[in-house]
């Protein structure tokens, strides 16, 4: 069982499937999928160590006791088996949010956990843009057919783990999330334009109504003018 946590370079990160970065020192997972804004996910220290142990032992099954030893006991912490299961569950959740899905971690019944054999992982220094492929151990401790059988059971109805369509659904959800800001901007523009047009329409109607309405004459003024007209002939006769 390999455990290179003490000798690991502090600037080493792991690129998973070319669209996810795992930084074991910062205990973070970064999703860098094309056409989507980068996302950052924090994971707790034990879950981060569990993922690192799986990466360091690609092609092998890591048992529950090995997790307890390398993740907790060697760091001076003694925990129950329930804590181990909780942290594996947390790790699966974070990987699913990052777009990798639960099937990156395969359960081998009655033995332990291993990484999916088709997962591409390469290690890279932060200061080294070229990077290098993360090599699996020379001798595989488990047959690849056994891993394939575990993956098949994991995706069958009623089997262990999520359904097969979960990753597709997650991708669709990310697309919808990416469209939401643009939809809000478009809706705001349409709403503002509608308000302005309605306002102009109301003002135009009010001005038109005011122009067509005959002016009202003051009743007192109209009466005074009438009296003046009637008095004018009488004044002319007296003169």
Secondary structure, DSSP 8 states (H G I E B T S, - for coil): ----TTTS-TTEEEEETTTEEEETTTTEEEE--TTS--EEEE--HHHHHHHHHHHHTTTS-B-HHHHIIIIIGGGT----HHHHHHHHHHHHHHHHHTT--GGGEEEETTTEEEE-TT--EEEEETT-SS-EE----SS-SS-HHHHHHHHHHHHSTTSSS--TTHHHHHHHHHHHHHHHHHHHHHHHHHHHHHHHHHHHHHHHHHHHHHHHS-----HHHHHHHHHHHHHHHHHHHH-
